[in-house]
Amino acid sequence: MQYSFFSKIIINIHFIVVLNSFMAVSQNIHITTTNKVIPESILKEATIALSHYPELEEVLIEFKLKPSLKKSFMKAQPKFSSLLLSKDKRSYVILMSDTFKVDGLELKIKDVPSNVLIGWLGHELGHIMDYHNRSSINLIFFGLKYWLSKSYIREAERVADTYAITHSMKDYILETKKFILNHSSLSEKYKARIKQLYLSPDEIMLIVKEQEKD
């Protein structure tokens, strides 16, 4: 079959459109297992982080990329639709910012070092461990306190850190903290907030030493 010059142009344009559509879809592929939904772009890091939490093996968790999250890079929360269900039927979502924006810095998740990303995910899974050990009523009150009290935020973030450390994620958590605290583009004000809310490297090592004693 012979094609005219203009027909060839139309065919090529159609091919490019289809190819671009396929690439756009493939970049957002989610790997779904029995009870986990994970974007392919973070599959390796999420799998490593999950391997440290065997207690969460049967728990429904979705890892979901968003264009941006206000004031945070990631946050874990129970799915509202499952909030009043029993623990074994409750499901959770870890929301992740595709682009973290703070102090004029724009950091793409794909540019975060792998070990740092594993540490971040490990911290969020620590939150899910904390949530999963609470009753539904307790979890609702937890959400209210977290929203209303800065001191309660500090307590909750340190609990999540502690879960990660006691699940053999010390090195990853330290990598994440070093990445934030040594990042030249982040303001001292932001770094001071991180130091206030989360465990310091010294506190992490103290927990590790106490764990080794046991």
ChimeraX attribute file (.defattr): number of C-alpha atoms within 10 A of each C-alpha:
attribute: neighborCount
match mode: 1-to-1
recipient: residues
	/A:1	2
	/A:2	6
	/A:3	9
	/A:4	8
	/A:5	8
	/A:6	9
	/A:7	11
	/A:8	12
	/A:9	12
	/A:10	12
	/A:11	12
	/A:12	12
	/A:13	12
	/A:14	12
	/A:15	12
	/A:16	12
	/A:17	12
	/A:18	12
	/A:19	12
	/A:20	12
	/A:21	11
	/A:22	11
	/A:23	11
	/A:24	11
	/A:25	11
	/A:26	12
	/A:27	11
	/A:28	13
	/A:29	12
	/A:30	19
	/A:31	14
	/A:32	12
	/A:33	9
	/A:34	9
	/A:35	13
	/A:36	20
	/A:37	17
	/A:38	22
	/A:39	18
	/A:40	16
	/A:41	17
	/A:42	19
	/A:43	15
	/A:44	13
	/A:45	20
	/A:46	21
	/A:47	14
	/A:48	15
	/A:49	24
	/A:50	17
	/A:51	14
	/A:52	18
	/A:53	18
	/A:54	10
	/A:55	11
	/A:56	16
	/A:57	14
	/A:58	12
	/A:59	20
	/A:60	19
	/A:61	23
	/A:62	20
	/A:63	22
	/A:64	16
	/A:65	20
	/A:66	13
	/A:67	10
	/A:68	17
	/A:69	17
	/A:70	10
	/A:71	10
	/A:72	13
	/A:73	20
	/A:74	22
	/A:75	17
	/A:76	21
	/A:77	18
	/A:78	21
	/A:79	16
	/A:80	12
	/A:81	10
	/A:82	14
	/A:83	19
	/A:84	15
	/A:85	13
	/A:86	11
	/A:87	16
	/A:88	10
	/A:89	12
	/A:90	20
	/A:91	22
	/A:92	23
	/A:93	21
	/A:94	21
	/A:95	20
	/A:96	22
	/A:97	21
	/A:98	19
	/A:99	19
	/A:100	20
	/A:101	17
	/A:102	16
	/A:103	11
	/A:104	10
	/A:105	12
	/A:106	12
	/A:107	15
	/A:108	15
	/A:109	18
	/A:110	12
	/A:111	9
	/A:112	13
	/A:113	12
	/A:114	17
	/A:115	18
	/A:116	21
	/A:117	22
	/A:118	25
	/A:119	27
	/A:120	26
	/A:121	29
	/A:122	31
	/A:123	29
	/A:124	25
	/A:125	29
	/A:126	26
	/A:127	25
	/A:128	24
	/A:129	19
	/A:130	15
	/A:131	22
	/A:132	21
	/A:133	11
	/A:134	14
	/A:135	14
	/A:136	19
	/A:137	10
	/A:138	11
	/A:139	18
	/A:140	15
	/A:141	11
	/A:142	17
	/A:143	14
	/A:144	11
	/A:145	15
	/A:146	17
	/A:147	11
	/A:148	11
	/A:149	11
	/A:150	12
	/A:151	12
	/A:152	17
	/A:153	18
	/A:154	17
	/A:155	16
	/A:156	20
	/A:157	20
	/A:158	21
	/A:159	19
	/A:160	22
	/A:161	27
	/A:162	23
	/A:163	23
	/A:164	27
	/A:165	25
	/A:166	15
	/A:167	16
	/A:168	14
	/A:169	20
	/A:170	22
	/A:171	13
	/A:172	23
	/A:173	27
	/A:174	20
	/A:175	19
	/A:176	22
	/A:177	21
	/A:178	13
	/A:179	14
	/A:180	16
	/A:181	16
	/A:182	10
	/A:183	11
	/A:184	9
	/A:185	12
	/A:186	15
	/A:187	14
	/A:188	12
	/A:189	10
	/A:190	14
	/A:191	15
	/A:192	11
	/A:193	11
	/A:194	17
	/A:195	14
	/A:196	13
	/A:197	17
	/A:198	21
	/A:199	23
	/A:200	16
	/A:201	15
	/A:202	9
	/A:203	12
	/A:204	20
	/A:205	15
	/A:206	12
	/A:207	16
	/A:208	16
	/A:209	11
	/A:210	9
	/A:211	11
	/A:212	8
	/A:213	7
	/A:214	5
